[in-house]
């Protein structure tokens, strides 16, 4: 078999793996567009996935995982370095574009660097690799470091009656970041794993049963959301194009270069990290924008369009990093 045939077979295999993802996502879009299922129901499906199903999946899988293999510190360090460099690039570009409000800059940093773990990466990794375990360390880093910084900037820049002083706003930002169900589930799984505490089999079976629904429900919710809001391609602004291009193309390439060339990450972990970096902008960006009244329209557009672009590019990334 020559190289061209192997490439074609690799691309076909990647496309086959995307069929379940496209089916769940596309069904949501179609049913919302035809108004069979109201687009507003996407919030209920998303809340179920975010608050219950994904945490159940994370807890059960982390509890039974080999943490020494799961937390590859070279890989995590490489991804953190790539993310830090990406943050600096987006922040510098935002400042060069004339943005002076730290909250505007923080929002764009989140759009260009943070990844959609719960609603996109988890179901995609389960489909591609049969497990979402490699996402756990990145998820913790993202929520406990990147999200915390963004929330802190948003809270500190918040003004008005009842907002409190800087110390109170910072404390609120820290607590908001650390008590999300995703973080609590991950930390509980790690703690019980390290302490070798026995968790009854019926509890783990229940968590697995609920967790198995996380992937299709999260993708279906994202499809409903997209189908309801629509996709105005012709109205895409230059700033939206720049953020989507950085998120879907530049950041994965940066992760590939930093993790592979500088940190010496090889094999499966390099594939995992590049694919994680290639995931779209998280829906939390839109939630933060609404909460703090910063760049709401920009956030909605970037979340929707980066999701579609990422879905289209996934087979190419998988084929490229697996070659």
Residue pairs with C-beta under 8 A, 6 or more apart in sequence:
1 9
7 319
7 323
10 318
10 319
10 322
10 323
11 315
11 316
11 319
14 314
14 315
14 316
14 318
14 319
15 315
17 127
17 128
17 318
18 127
18 311
18 314
18 315
20 127
20 216
21 123
21 124
21 127
21 219
21 311
21 314
22 311
24 123
24 215
24 216
24 219
24 220
24 223
25 219
25 220
25 222
25 223
25 226
25 311
26 223
27 220
27 223
28 37
28 42
28 219
28 220
28 221
28 222
28 223
28 224
28 225
28 226
28 227
29 223
29 224
29 226
29 227
30 223
30 227
31 37
31 223
31 224
31 227
32 38
32 39
32 42
32 223
32 224
32 225
32 226
32 227
32 228
33 227
37 224
38 228
39 224
39 225
39 227
39 228
39 229
40 228
41 224
42 221
42 222
42 224
42 225
42 228
43 221
45 217
45 218
45 220
45 221
45 224
46 119
46 218
46 221
46 222
46 225
46 283
48 217
49 118
49 119
49 213
49 214
49 217
49 218
49 221
50 118
50 119
50 181
50 182
50 218
51 181
52 181
52 210
53 210
53 211
53 213
53 214
53 217
53 218
54 118
54 122
54 181
54 182
54 185
54 211
54 214
54 218
55 181
55 182
55 184
55 185
56 185
56 206
56 207
56 208
56 210
56 211
56 214
57 122
57 132
57 207
57 208
57 210
57 211
57 212
57 214
58 132
58 136
58 139
58 182
58 185
58 186
58 189
58 211
59 185
59 186
59 188
59 189
59 207
60 189
60 204
60 207
60 208
60 211
61 131
61 132
61 133
61 136
61 189
61 211
62 70
62 133
62 136
62 185
62 186
62 189
62 190
62 193
63 189
63 192
63 193
63 199
63 204
64 193
64 204
65 133
65 136
65 189
65 193
67 190
67 193
67 194
70 133
70 134
70 136
70 137
71 137
72 137
72 265
72 269
74 263
74 264
74 265
75 137
75 259
75 263
75 265
75 269
75 270
75 272
75 273
76 137
76 138
76 141
77 263
78 255
78 258
78 259
78 260
78 262
78 263
78 265
78 273
79 138
79 141
79 255
79 259
79 273
79 276
79 277
80 141
80 145
81 258
81 262
81 263
82 251
82 254
82 255
82 257
82 258
82 259
82 273
82 277
83 113
83 141
83 146
83 255
85 254
85 258
86 112
86 113
86 246
86 250
86 251
86 254
87 109
87 113
87 146
89 112
89 246
89 250
90 108
90 109
90 111
90 112
90 113
90 246
91 105
91 108
91 109
93 242
94 104
94 105
94 108
94 109
95 105
97 239
99 105
99 108
101 157
101 294
102 153
102 156
102 157
103 153
103 154
103 157
103 292
103 294
104 294
104 295
106 149
106 150
106 153
106 154
107 150
107 285
107 288
107 289
107 294
107 295
107 298
107 299
108 243
108 295
109 150
110 146
110 147
110 150
110 281
110 282
110 284
110 285
110 288
111 243
111 247
111 281
111 285
111 298
111 299
111 302
111 306
112 243
112 246
112 247
112 251
112 281
113 146
113 247
113 251
114 142
114 146
114 147
114 150
114 281
114 282
114 284
114 285
115 121
115 138
115 142
115 276
115 277
115 279
115 280
115 281
115 282
116 279
116 280
116 281
116 282
116 283
116 307
117 135
117 138
117 139
117 142
117 182
117 276
117 279
117 282
118 139
118 182
118 214
118 218
118 282
119 218
119 219
119 221
119 222
119 282
119 283
120 218
120 219
120 222
120 279
120 280
120 282
120 307
120 310
121 132
121 135
121 275
121 276
121 279
122 132
122 135
122 214
122 215
122 218
123 214
123 215
123 216
123 218
123 219
124 275
124 279
124 314
125 131
125 132
125 134
125 135
125 272
125 275
126 132
126 215
127 215
128 275
128 318
129 272
134 268
134 269
134 272
134 273
134 276
135 272
135 276
136 186
138 273
138 276
139 182
139 186
140 183
140 186
140 187
143 177
143 180
143 182
143 183
144 177
144 178
144 183
147 177
147 284
148 173
148 174
148 177
148 178
150 288
151 173
151 176
151 177
151 288
152 170
152 173
152 174
154 173
154 288
154 291
154 292
154 294
155 169
155 170
155 172
155 173
156 166
156 169
156 170
156 173
157 292
158 169
158 292
163 169
164 172
177 183
192 199
222 283
222 307
225 283
225 304
226 304
226 307
226 308
229 300
229 304
231 304
231 305
231 308
232 301
233 305
236 301
236 305
237 298
237 301
239 298
240 298
240 301
240 302
240 305
243 281
243 298
243 302
243 306
244 281
244 302
244 305
244 306
244 309
247 280
247 281
247 302
247 306
247 310
248 278
248 280
248 306
248 309
248 310
248 313
249 313
251 277
251 278
252 274
252 275
252 277
252 278
252 317
254 277
255 273
255 274
255 276
255 277
256 270
256 273
256 274
256 277
256 321
259 265
259 269
259 270
259 273
259 274
260 266
260 270
265 273
270 321
271 318
271 321
271 322
274 317
274 320
274 321
275 314
275 317
275 318
275 321
278 310
278 313
278 314
278 317
279 310
280 303
280 306
280 307
280 309
280 310
280 311
281 302
281 303
281 306
281 307
282 303
283 303
285 299
285 302
285 303
286 296
286 299
286 300
286 303
288 294
288 299
289 295
289 296
289 298
289 299
289 300
290 296
290 299
